[in-house]
């Protein structure tokens, strides 16, 4: 029974060995000159100034969360579309209810000004 797993074990061993060889070759033949310029964080090719962190408005996170929320909910349309004929009228009514709930959330976010970009 364990004979079937030998191929998987050999594959994992070979993949691990190749990874260690690649890392070792990079360390062995890679550049080793340390300098102050290489130790600074890369910021679009410009010299960094000020703090590395700055305050971000909450609006960025709110729009990102709303995008993810509506984007993930739209993913539910594909399985529904594939199984539409098997679901019949019940599936159609359920999807209409789902879309109405999404629309209510969208209108609520719109009225609250969550989608306004300043």
MDAnalysis code that builds the backbone (N, CA, C; Angstrom):
import MDAnalysis as mda
import numpy as np

u = mda.Universe.empty(354, n_residues=118, atom_resindex=np.repeat(np.arange(118), 3), trajectory=True)
u.add_TopologyAttr("name", ["N", "CA", "C"] * 118)
u.add_TopologyAttr("resid", np.arange(1, 119))
u.add_TopologyAttr("resname", ["UNK", "UNK", "UNK", "UNK", "UNK", "UNK", "UNK", "UNK", "UNK", "UNK", "UNK", "UNK", "UNK", "UNK", "UNK", "UNK", "UNK", "UNK", "UNK", "UNK", "UNK", "UNK", "UNK", "UNK", "UNK", "UNK", "UNK", "UNK", "UNK", "UNK", "UNK", "UNK", "UNK", "UNK", "UNK", "UNK", "UNK", "UNK", "UNK", "UNK", "UNK", "UNK", "UNK", "UNK", "UNK", "UNK", "UNK", "UNK", "UNK", "UNK", "UNK", "UNK", "UNK", "UNK", "UNK", "UNK", "UNK", "UNK", "UNK", "UNK", "UNK", "UNK", "UNK", "UNK", "UNK", "UNK", "UNK", "UNK", "UNK", "UNK", "UNK", "UNK", "UNK", "UNK", "UNK", "UNK", "UNK", "UNK", "UNK", "UNK", "UNK", "UNK", "UNK", "UNK", "UNK", "UNK", "UNK", "UNK", "UNK", "UNK", "UNK", "UNK", "UNK", "UNK", "UNK", "UNK", "UNK", "UNK", "UNK", "UNK", "UNK", "UNK", "UNK", "UNK", "UNK", "UNK", "UNK", "UNK", "UNK", "UNK", "UNK", "UNK", "UNK", "UNK", "UNK", "UNK", "UNK", "UNK"])
u.atoms.positions = np.array([
    [0.814, -1.189, 0.000],
    [0.000, 0.000, 0.000],
    [0.864, 1.263, 0.000],
    [1.966, 1.221, 0.701],
    [2.840, 2.392, 0.740],
    [3.604, 2.592, -0.557],
    [3.627, 1.595, -1.407],
    [4.345, 1.721, -2.673],
    [3.749, 2.811, -3.559],
    [2.436, 3.063, -3.440],
    [1.819, 4.098, -4.264],
    [2.293, 5.492, -3.875],
    [2.719, 5.648, -2.647],
    [3.141, 6.966, -2.167],
    [4.616, 7.250, -2.418],
    [5.347, 6.282, -2.898],
    [6.781, 6.483, -3.146],
    [6.992, 7.543, -4.227],
    [6.197, 7.528, -5.270],
    [6.349, 8.517, -6.348],
    [6.104, 9.927, -5.820],
    [5.100, 10.088, -4.968],
    [4.829, 11.407, -4.393],
    [5.971, 11.838, -3.494],
    [6.494, 10.914, -2.695],
    [7.628, 11.232, -1.816],
    [8.863, 11.627, -2.606],
    [9.134, 10.910, -3.685],
    [10.284, 11.235, -4.528],
    [10.090, 12.605, -5.166],
    [8.872, 12.909, -5.617],
    [8.610, 14.205, -6.237],
    [8.807, 15.341, -5.224],
    [8.314, 15.164, -4.004],
    [8.490, 16.190, -2.971],
    [9.966, 16.358, -2.641],
    [10.689, 15.250, -2.563],
    [12.122, 15.315, -2.264],
    [12.876, 16.042, -3.376],
    [12.574, 15.735, -4.634],
    [13.270, 16.365, -5.760],
    [12.933, 17.859, -5.810],
    [11.662, 18.216, -5.583],
    [11.280, 19.629, -5.600],
    [11.986, 20.393, -4.493],
    [12.063, 19.814, -3.306],
    [12.763, 20.458, -2.189],
    [14.246, 20.589, -2.490],
    [14.824, 19.558, -3.063],
    [16.244, 19.592, -3.409],
    [16.526, 20.676, -4.444],
    [15.677, 20.797, -5.459],
    [15.865, 21.833, -6.476],
    [15.741, 23.222, -5.860],
    [14.799, 23.392, -4.932],
    [14.635, 24.691, -4.276],
    [15.880, 25.052, -3.477],
    [16.401, 24.101, -2.714],
    [17.609, 24.388, -1.931],
    [18.814, 24.634, -2.822],
    [18.911, 23.921, -3.925],
    [20.020, 24.146, -4.857],
    [19.923, 25.549, -5.460],
    [18.721, 25.977, -5.849],
    [18.547, 27.310, -6.429],
    [18.907, 28.395, -5.409],
    [18.476, 28.228, -4.177],
    [18.811, 29.217, -3.139],
    [20.305, 29.212, -2.865],
    [20.884, 28.038, -2.802],
    [22.329, 27.938, -2.561],
    [23.150, 28.554, -3.676],
    [22.766, 28.325, -4.924],
    [23.494, 28.926, -6.045],
    [23.363, 30.445, -6.040],
    [22.177, 30.941, -5.660],
    [22.002, 32.392, -5.563],
    [22.895, 32.995, -4.496],
    [23.006, 32.316, -3.374],
    [23.885, 32.801, -2.301],
    [25.351, 32.686, -2.692],
    [25.697, 31.637, -3.393],
    [27.091, 31.396, -3.750],
    [27.576, 32.344, -4.844],
    [26.777, 32.532, -5.882],
    [27.220, 33.325, -7.024],
    [26.588, 34.712, -7.100],
    [25.677, 35.030, -6.225],
    [24.992, 36.314, -6.277],
    [25.871, 37.464, -5.809],
    [25.463, 38.707, -6.101],
    [26.239, 39.867, -5.670],
    [26.218, 39.994, -4.150],
    [27.362, 40.406, -3.601],
    [27.479, 40.488, -2.151],
    [27.900, 41.862, -1.656],
    [28.022, 42.838, -2.552],
    [28.455, 44.160, -2.134],
    [27.330, 44.853, -1.385],
    [27.561, 45.153, -0.138],
    [26.585, 45.889, 0.665],
    [26.852, 47.374, 0.525],
    [25.790, 48.149, 0.437],
    [25.936, 49.592, 0.382],
    [24.722, 50.224, 1.042],
    [24.845, 51.485, 1.379],
    [23.736, 52.192, 2.016],
    [22.564, 52.331, 1.056],
    [22.848, 52.486, -0.232],
    [21.775, 52.633, -1.212],
    [20.955, 51.354, -1.335],
    [21.602, 50.200, -1.223],
    [20.878, 48.938, -1.318],
    [20.063, 48.646, -0.071],
    [20.430, 49.229, 1.048],
    [19.712, 48.980, 2.287],
    [18.502, 49.885, 2.477],
    [18.374, 50.935, 1.657],
    [17.213, 51.822, 1.790],
    [16.018, 51.197, 1.079],
    [14.824, 51.437, 1.582],
    [13.640, 50.882, 0.907],
    [13.405, 51.567, -0.430],
    [12.973, 50.805, -1.380],
    [12.744, 51.329, -2.729],
    [11.404, 52.050, -2.777],
    [11.419, 53.283, -3.206],
    [10.207, 54.093, -3.313],
    [10.169, 54.759, -4.674],
    [9.849, 54.036, -5.685],
    [9.683, 54.561, -7.042],
    [10.940, 55.254, -7.564],
    [12.087, 54.855, -7.105],
    [13.324, 55.437, -7.577],
    [13.659, 56.770, -6.947],
    [12.842, 57.233, -6.004],
    [13.087, 58.519, -5.350],
    [13.660, 58.272, -3.962],
    [14.423, 59.227, -3.491],
    [14.944, 59.116, -2.135],
    [13.798, 59.251, -1.139],
    [13.715, 58.339, -0.174],
    [12.627, 58.432, 0.792],
    [12.823, 59.627, 1.724],
    [11.726, 60.250, 2.078],
    [11.785, 61.370, 3.022],
    [10.601, 61.230, 3.975],
    [10.760, 61.703, 5.156],
    [9.692, 61.637, 6.148],
    [9.507, 60.228, 6.678],
    [8.375, 60.036, 7.353],
    [8.079, 58.723, 7.910],
    [7.721, 57.745, 6.806],
    [7.919, 56.486, 7.087],
    [7.558, 55.457, 6.122],
    [6.066, 55.190, 6.096],
    [5.381, 55.574, 7.149],
    [3.937, 55.378, 7.194],
    [3.243, 56.721, 7.273],
    [2.060, 56.775, 6.739],
    [1.260, 57.983, 6.852],
    [-0.193, 57.564, 7.038],
    [-0.947, 58.465, 7.543],
    [-2.346, 58.162, 7.825],
    [-3.139, 58.117, 6.522],
    [-3.914, 57.070, 6.392],
    [-4.771, 56.927, 5.222],
    [-6.207, 57.186, 5.651],
    [-6.952, 57.902, 4.845],
    [-8.361, 58.122, 5.188],
    [-9.133, 56.802, 5.214],
    [-10.113, 56.728, 6.064],
    [-10.926, 55.527, 6.192],
    [-11.695, 55.257, 4.904],
    [-11.925, 56.287, 4.124],
    [-12.694, 56.153, 2.891],
    [-12.058, 55.148, 1.927],
    [-10.724, 55.079, 1.888],
    [-10.052, 54.109, 1.023],
    [-10.447, 52.689, 1.425],
    [-10.429, 52.419, 2.716],
    [-10.761, 51.082, 3.190],
    [-12.237, 50.787, 2.987],
    [-13.081, 51.776, 3.172],
    [-14.517, 51.588, 2.986],
    [-14.831, 51.230, 1.540],
    [-14.221, 51.932, 0.607],
    [-14.465, 51.638, -0.805],
    [-13.902, 50.266, -1.161],
    [-12.754, 49.907, -0.593],
    [-12.182, 48.582, -0.859],
    [-13.087, 47.480, -0.326],
    [-13.615, 47.656, 0.864],
    [-14.504, 46.650, 1.442],
    [-15.793, 46.553, 0.641],
    [-16.343, 47.695, 0.236],
    [-17.557, 47.660, -0.589],
    [-17.304, 46.977, -1.925],
    [-16.156, 47.234, -2.527],
    [-15.821, 46.576, -3.787],
    [-15.750, 45.067, -3.600],
    [-15.056, 44.635, -2.553],
    [-14.933, 43.194, -2.304],
    [-16.303, 42.593, -2.019],
    [-17.112, 43.282, -1.234],
    [-18.437, 42.782, -0.889],
    [-19.288, 42.578, -2.137],
    [-19.405, 43.599, -2.967],
    [-20.237, 43.486, -4.159],
    [-19.611, 42.550, -5.194],
    [-18.297, 42.513, -5.265],
    [-17.623, 41.647, -6.219],
    [-17.852, 40.183, -5.869],
    [-17.724, 39.841, -4.598],
    [-17.932, 38.454, -4.181],
    [-19.394, 38.059, -4.347],
    [-20.294, 38.971, -4.084],
    [-21.706, 38.632, -4.248],
    [-22.066, 38.410, -5.703],
    [-21.424, 39.120, -6.600],
    [-21.695, 38.931, -8.027],
    [-21.188, 37.567, -8.490],
    [-20.218, 36.992, -7.805],
    [-19.707, 35.672, -8.165],
    [-20.815, 34.620, -8.057],
    [-21.811, 34.858, -7.239],
    [-22.909, 33.903, -7.088],
    [-23.791, 33.834, -8.336],
    [-23.639, 34.772, -9.252],
    [-24.449, 34.742, -10.468],
    [-24.042, 33.598, -11.395],
    [-22.777, 33.229, -11.443],
    [-22.330, 32.193, -12.372],
    [-22.941, 30.829, -12.057],
    [-22.862, 30.329, -10.823],
    [-23.500, 29.026, -10.565],
    [-25.015, 29.067, -10.809],
    [-25.625, 30.191, -10.502],
    [-27.063, 30.316, -10.742],
    [-27.363, 30.245, -12.242],
    [-26.540, 30.929, -13.031],
    [-26.763, 30.921, -14.478],
    [-26.554, 29.526, -15.066],
    [-25.600, 28.790, -14.514],
    [-25.349, 27.440, -15.026],
    [-26.498, 26.499, -14.677],
    [-27.031, 26.625, -13.469],
    [-28.097, 25.732, -13.014],
    [-29.480, 26.358, -13.180],
    [-29.610, 27.341, -14.033],
    [-30.869, 28.079, -14.154],
    [-32.031, 27.183, -14.567],
    [-31.826, 26.320, -15.544],
    [-32.920, 25.473, -16.036],
    [-33.373, 24.463, -14.981],
    [-32.453, 23.939, -14.175],
    [-32.842, 22.972, -13.149],
    [-33.563, 23.649, -11.982],
    [-33.245, 24.911, -11.729],
    [-33.851, 25.603, -10.601],
    [-35.281, 26.048, -10.887],
    [-35.562, 26.347, -12.125],
    [-36.915, 26.727, -12.512],
    [-37.344, 28.070, -11.931],
    [-38.651, 28.176, -11.684],
    [-39.226, 29.419, -11.184],
    [-38.715, 29.753, -9.779],
    [-38.524, 28.727, -8.958],
    [-38.013, 28.948, -7.604],
    [-36.643, 29.636, -7.643],
    [-35.753, 29.165, -8.507],
    [-34.427, 29.758, -8.635],
    [-34.483, 31.187, -9.126],
    [-35.414, 31.456, -10.039],
    [-35.564, 32.816, -10.550],
    [-36.028, 33.764, -9.441],
    [-36.999, 33.328, -8.650],
    [-37.505, 34.164, -7.556],
    [-36.408, 34.395, -6.516],
    [-35.669, 33.352, -6.188],
    [-34.577, 33.501, -5.216],
    [-33.517, 34.479, -5.712],
    [-33.193, 34.436, -6.994],
    [-32.183, 35.353, -7.521],
    [-32.717, 36.774, -7.564],
    [-33.996, 36.945, -7.837],
    [-34.580, 38.288, -7.808],
    [-34.511, 38.850, -6.388],
    [-34.813, 38.023, -5.385],
    [-34.699, 38.465, -3.991],
    [-33.249, 38.838, -3.674],
    [-32.307, 38.021, -4.141],
    [-30.880, 38.288, -3.906],
    [-30.468, 39.609, -4.553],
    [-30.905, 39.844, -5.783],
    [-30.553, 41.080, -6.481],
    [-31.181, 42.283, -5.795],
    [-32.408, 42.138, -5.299],
    [-33.058, 43.244, -4.595],
    [-32.280, 43.583, -3.323],
    [-31.831, 42.563, -2.601],
    [-31.033, 42.820, -1.392],
    [-29.727, 43.526, -1.753],
    [-29.077, 43.085, -2.832],
    [-27.855, 43.758, -3.286],
    [-28.132, 45.205, -3.668],
    [-29.235, 45.417, -4.356],
    [-29.597, 46.762, -4.792],
    [-29.878, 47.674, -3.601],
    [-30.535, 47.146, -2.587],
    [-30.788, 47.934, -1.381],
    [-29.470, 48.335, -0.717],
    [-28.543, 47.398, -0.627],
    [-27.230, 47.711, -0.052],
    [-26.470, 48.729, -0.873],
    [-26.548, 48.602, -2.192],
    [-25.876, 49.539, -3.079],
    [-26.461, 50.946, -2.942],
    [-27.789, 51.041, -2.929],
    [-28.441, 52.346, -2.790],
    [-28.129, 52.954, -1.422],
    [-28.105, 52.131, -0.383],
    [-27.766, 52.623, 0.956],
    [-26.349, 53.209, 0.978],
    [-25.395, 52.475, 0.394],
    [-24.016, 52.967, 0.352],
    [-23.918, 54.236, -0.482],
    [-24.673, 54.310, -1.543],
    [-24.666, 55.486, -2.413],
    [-25.240, 56.688, -1.681],
    [-26.367, 56.506, -0.986],
    [-27.001, 57.619, -0.259],
    [-26.141, 58.099, 0.906],
    [-25.398, 57.193, 1.532],
    [-24.511, 57.579, 2.637],
    [-23.250, 58.277, 2.142],
    [-23.022, 58.273, 0.835],
    [-21.847, 58.925, 0.271],
    [-20.597, 58.064, 0.313],
    [-20.772, 56.767, 0.479],
    [-19.614, 55.879, 0.570],
    [-18.897, 55.743, -0.761],
    [-19.578, 56.012, -1.849],
    [-18.971, 55.863, -3.167],
    [-18.433, 57.166, -3.727],
    [-18.549, 58.242, -2.986],
    [-18.016, 59.537, -3.426],
    [-16.502, 59.562, -3.236],
    [-15.815, 60.047, -4.221],
    [-14.354, 60.122, -4.161],
    [-13.955, 61.605, -4.116],
    [-13.266, 61.979, -3.061],
    [-12.884, 63.389, -2.904],
    [-11.392, 63.560, -3.039],
])
